[in-house]
Amino acid sequence: AMAKAYDHLFKLLLIGDSGVGKTCLIIRFAEDNFTSTYISTIGIDFKIRTVEIEGKKIKLQVW
């Protein structure tokens, strides 16, 4: 079996009203990019970011 590329996995779920900027926050966090004009997401979107904290690789799935 292959070794995992991370020590811990956390799944974060953002919920809120339509058009308030949930996807913009996810993109800003995962890709360090911000777009002020964005088309409303239909369905579900998620991004993944891996960070290192105290020598541990933490994989974050933000939905």
C-alpha positions, 0 to 999 in steps of 0.5 A: 500500500502507498503511504498517505501524503498527509498526517491528518485529514479535515473536512470543512463544510461552509453553509450559508445563503445563496450569493454571500461568497462561500465559493469566493472564500474557498477559492481565496483559501485554497488558491490564494486568489480572489475574484469579485465577479463570480457566477453562483455555484449550482450544486457542490464545489470543493477545494483541497489545501495541504498545510504543515503545522508543527511538522505535521501535514494537514490536508483540508477539504473545504466544501 
